Amino acid sequence: MSNSTYRIQGATGEWEVVIGLEVHAQVVSQAKLFSGAATAFGAEPNSQVSLVDAAMPGMLPVPNRECIRQAVRTGMAINAQINTWSRFDRKNYFYADLPQGYQISQLYHPLVGEGQIEITLDEKDPDSPVKTIGIERIHVEQDAGKLMHDQHPTRSYVDLNRSGVALMEIVSRPDMRSPAEAGAYLRKLRTILRYVGSCDGNMEEGSMRADVNVSVRKPGEPFGTRTETKNVNSVRFVMAAIEMEASRQVDVLESGGTIVQETRLFDPDKMETRSMRSKEDAHDYRYFPDPDLLPLELDDAFLEECRASLPELPDAKVKRYESELGLSAYNAAVLTAEAETARWFEQLLAAGARIQKKSEADVAKASANWLLSELYGALNRLGRGLDDSPVSPEQGAELLALIADGTISGTIAKQVFEIMLETGDAAGKIVEEKGLKQTSDTGAIEAAVAKILADNADKVEQYKGGKEALFGFFVGQTMKAMQGKANPQIVNELLKKALAN
Amino acid sequence: MTELTDLTLAEIRDGVARGGFSAREVAQAFNAAVEAGRPLNAYIVETPEKALEAADAADKARAAGDLKPLSGVPLGMKDLFCTEGVQTSAASRMLEGFTPTYESTVSAKLWQAGAGMLGKLNLDQFAMGSSNETSHFGNVVSPWKGKDGKELTPGGSSGGSSAAIAARLCPAATGTDTGGSIRQPAAFTGIAGIKPTYGRCSRWGVVAFASSLDQPGAMARTVRDNAILLEAMAGFDPKDATSLDLAVPQLEAGLSSSLKGKKVGIPKEYRPDGLNAEIAALWDRGVEWLKDAGADVVEVSLPHTRYALATYYIIAPAEASSNLARYDGVRYGLRDLPDGAGLQDMYAATRAAGFGDEVKRRILIGTYVLSAGFYDAYYTQACKVRTLIARDFAQAFEQCDVLLTPTAPSAAFALGEKKADPLEMYLNDVFTVPASLAGLPAMSVPGGLSSEGLPLGLQIIGRPLDEQGVLNAALALEERAGFAARPEKWW
């Protein structure tokens, strides 16, 4: 494990920041944690509320198997201990967005125990330090509803659509030491969740939110008193909140004050954290086991199914891309950072290997380069993502195969790709219809070469006199004369031969 | 001819099937009795039209040869069961006027079985009480009277159910039992009532008091009627996570009062110093009756019995304090929003106005025992003792098949007599609470009358899931007790 060198320079010397994150990740499932109501984002207020979610008299929660499965799979993906016996507890407090008057959560016996996540500070730099962040637990709990204060001059409205939606609370150890580490941790966690498919990781829609625990200390000293900044909803804001809060704590300590253990809010407009409530006004949540629910016991078959359904995870993928496919660390990192990119890339590889009758390793480099430069470039230009790319992996593979077998040159391939983007046609069809097939007809090329050399006798003289850089000029002219369709290798050979005479 | 309202549930069912009378005649007779019985205050809501509707359906079904298990039987429904389109108040001001859009699983099963509803029966507010005096709609008055003529409690919390059955305002009714709320009122009014194994009957749609203890059950004058009614109420419900996924036994078909080869345990801890002499004498008679039915009688020990009441009055209020948090004035029920009030003020005003004293008392106790710093000393400790109490029963049932005990420490007391002292009131549950904590099936049957002429009950407690064993032992008692007393009609 590397030691972070991130320090805050105070008047009394350097301070180290200690960070732990509690991430609330909304579980991907059709129905809520304890009711059959739907979970789609952005629905009309109170249109996805069952009798259970509204806590009508006599209503009872029944655990949703899929939500439990998703949390277990997530635990497995971070190599965590899965507790085959866990239990739901009630966290009691009154608020208008909490119909039951308690949140069903897991305090005493969480579903998932200790695990870890490996982070790389700069994912694209192969030499960037790697660090392991401990995960203390993952437990499953209900989300609350939402209060709307802007609908009426004197009243607040309640939207219970989110009430009862399943969340995973993923609690890290206080193992991070800089905003950058916290950012890398969040990005990595998000990547894993999206690979597993247990959370869509969409921070704008609130599918992932973080409570940020921050304390400062002089290096080597015991942990200081921490504060908890609630509900920060982007990686950038988490990093900013840490920076602001750590500086504030240093200022307080250096001016002779003490840090109060309290809950704070992050204000992204003013870029500051503000006190919400201190420990003295903290709620007494009166946690106790929910008597409406039996303990959750997981059997071997269920665990087996969870494990078998896990995809290859990002760390394993990076290693395989490097060792088996021979990709650079950079390319491997970029291609695996999003589950969707890796999926697209692997479809491209599979199709390429099939069409070209080669191994995936043989077509990997060209496929990776094309995806990351040509396709990404085009998508950027079009303002699109891989999910709505006008060119499918199958079509991309066909284009790459045409380059590989010499049917078209790289230059022509760029033209063909542009047409593909516009028309959605297959590469082969475009090459055929536009007559873009590369020619290896030595007679035709020889004739073109002869003409170019004859027309540029002065340049031939200079070349022979030692100005070898002119070779490129002759290649260019020949290709131009051949309308780009000449096999560049043959052009090279024939030019060299002709100029050697 | 006997009056229709004097018939048992089984007699009504069979009479309608035979064609001796129509279901409509039965419903009309009971509707009239309900109306005439208003001085007892047993019903909070009367639904004569519902009873007639089901009766007409039963008469049609008979003509079509398509009778269901409870066709033609009108029932009283404890007002803790949510009934679609009919006010469900839990006898509270908080839910006064609350009309569910849904039907509890238990009541839905009964309507599907052909039964009709006479009305919603009064109870202690949110089922918290042993005398029916905590109802927002006023106490139920027992149809029984002692020699001094004072008005008596019908017991609680299912006091509307017990009074209505004893007064022939319904042939049978649903009850719920958290610590004795079916058995004690049954004992006080000379009827029978059974609380099945926890999880036998769905709690879905039953206003919650203490989730780990609440259990719907049956109340009627005879053991057979209890068997019939319970069979129709019970069954697995996927909407209740604590519901037992087991087939319902054919309880009526399985009735047999021969106890040959059975062993009856007599727990010695249920005979404390100072036990009411009449109760002790009745208990002894019960022992003889069961011996007469062929059973062997053994003394057993339930050593943790003395802690049961304290344990119960920690666990039940703890769960209640959380279960009743949903009554906050935000979504339904009472809302008291003083001018210019904020959210916290609304909570305070609503809950202050919507809950009665006993409910508030239990919310306070429950909140206290779950609080940081007290949780381990009270709640955790109570859960441990609860485990020990359950173990006591498990060990006792290694030596016997059922247990025989008194149901309550006394006959019905006068209204107002124990209202001032909650602790004295809580003592009423001393014999019923242990079986509740252990989740066991238990039943009260009438055993005889006190010297005051008031009914006394005997309790049978059985092994988990052995409702049949409980009913059969109760049947043996019923046959030998020959309890035929009924309250004189004064209303």
Contacts between the chains, C-beta under 8 A, distances in Angstrom:
chain1	res1	chain2	res2	distance
A	51	B	101	7.8
A	51	B	102	6.1
A	54	B	331	5.8
A	55	B	326	4.2
A	55	B	331	7.3
A	56	B	100	7.2
A	56	B	102	7.4
A	56	B	331	7.9
A	56	B	332	7.0
A	57	B	82	6.2
A	57	B	88	6.8
A	57	B	90	7.3
A	57	B	95	6.6
A	57	B	98	7.1
A	57	B	100	7.2
A	57	B	207	4.7
A	57	B	208	7.7
A	57	B	326	7.5
A	57	B	332	8.0
A	58	B	81	7.9
A	58	B	82	4.9
A	58	B	100	7.8
A	58	B	104	6.2
A	58	B	203	7.5
A	58	B	204	6.7
A	58	B	205	4.3
A	58	B	206	5.1
A	58	B	207	5.1
A	58	B	208	6.5
A	59	B	204	7.4
A	59	B	205	7.7
A	60	B	203	6.4
A	60	B	204	5.4
A	60	B	239	6.3
A	60	B	240	5.2
A	60	B	241	6.6
A	61	B	241	6.8
A	62	B	238	6.8
A	62	B	239	6.2
A	62	B	240	7.5
A	62	B	241	4.9
A	63	B	241	6.7
A	90	B	322	5.4
A	92	B	321	7.8
A	92	B	322	5.4
A	92	B	325	6.3
A	92	B	370	7.4
A	94	B	325	6.7
A	94	B	328	6.4
A	94	B	344	7.8
A	94	B	347	5.7
A	95	B	343	7.7
A	96	B	328	7.8
A	96	B	330	5.4
A	96	B	343	5.7
A	99	B	326	6.2
A	99	B	330	7.2
A	99	B	331	6.3
A	100	B	325	6.7
A	100	B	326	5.3
A	101	B	322	7.0
A	101	B	324	7.9
A	101	B	325	2.4
A	101	B	326	5.1
A	101	B	328	6.3
A	102	B	322	5.5
A	102	B	325	6.0
A	156	B	343	7.9
A	158	B	330	6.8
A	284	B	371	5.6
A	284	B	372	4.9
A	286	B	321	7.7
A	286	B	322	7.3
A	286	B	367	6.8
A	286	B	370	3.8
A	286	B	371	6.1
A	286	B	372	7.7
A	286	B	375	7.5
A	287	B	370	7.8
A	287	B	375	8.0
A	288	B	318	6.4
A	288	B	322	7.2
A	288	B	370	5.5
A	288	B	375	7.4
A	288	B	379	6.1
A	290	B	211	8.0
A	291	B	210	7.3
A	291	B	211	3.8
A	291	B	212	3.8
A	291	B	319	5.2
A	292	B	208	7.8
A	292	B	211	4.9
A	292	B	241	6.3
A	292	B	242	6.7
A	293	B	241	5.2
A	293	B	242	7.6
A	294	B	241	6.0
A	294	B	242	6.2
